[in-house]
Amino acid sequence: LLISTVTDYFVARAISQCQVPRTKKKWLLLSIFVNLGILVLFKYFNFFIQPFIEIVAIFGIKLSSFHLNVILPVGISFYTFQTLSYSVDVYRGSQKPHQNFIEFALYVAFFPQLVAGPIERAAKMLPQISSRRIVNQHKINEGFYLIVIGLCKKVVLADQMALIANGVFKGYESYSGLDLWVGLMAFTLQIYGDFSGYTDIARGTGKLMGFDFSWNFKNPYLAHNPSEFWNRWHISLSSWLRDYLYIPLGGNRLGKKRTAINLMITMLLGGLWHGASWKFCIWGIYHGV
């Protein structure tokens, strides 16, 4: 967390002070290398190393099996995307570099949304951190309302649905088709209650301190198609993938074939972002299709 914070704080300042486009791009690449390097090291190293060993073995190069035993830092996927987007925005000219390191560090490590989002943009959060915040009765009421709603989603909905889903998933061989569907539907409610509930609690906690966080869920299960679903579910992630991956790849500007490829790459990497597992890769490909 500290390395990402320090890197992007100074990289952004270096980018803003540099007049040579090529040098500015080098500074940006440094930010990308450090942030994604840390993410890959902690989260994906063990996932990729074994396939790599098997691939090089085809060419006669034998490497001994290796496993990195490290503890995954809490919230690393969220704050990595948050700090990286700041450097990219400064490079694009849509965000000015922040001069106060303590305020920037607070933006990166702000505890209510550090662990599971929403992934906040610097343009939204830094002005709130720098300015004098007002906590009035209206914000307090909103904050407690969101916290209570979030706790209800978590404790009343998600935790109770988990009892059904876990039972079915653990012993699915002994259940009928109807039971499996019930378990699957219970899991859809569980994951929504867990994630949406956390976001509500984070937003409510922010309100109590005068901060406004982004909406992250807008009735996603009422969506009519996958595109609409991703405009309603984990909005801060899907919009991040759109702005910093899909559009830079070319978006839908280069014809239908390239659009399909860009969508597939975005959703595949979106799946991998959720976890270092082939199951998440397949999940991402499914959404891409």
Secondary structure, 3 states (H helix, E strand, C coil): CHHHHHHHHHHHHHHHHCCCHHHHHHHHHHHHHHHHHHHHHHHHHHHHHHHHHHHHHHCCCCCCCCCCCCCCCCCHHHHHHHHHHHHHHHHHCCCCCCCCHHHHHHHHHCHHHHCCCCCCCHHHHHHHHHCCCCCCHHHHHHHHHHHHHHHHHHHHHHHHHHHHHHHHHHCHHHCCHHHHHHHHHHHHHHHHHHHHHHHHHHHHHHHHCCCCCCCCCCCHHHCCCHHHHHCCCCHHHHHHHHHHHHHHHCCCCCCHHHHHHHHHHHHHHHHHHHCCCHHHHHHHHHHHC
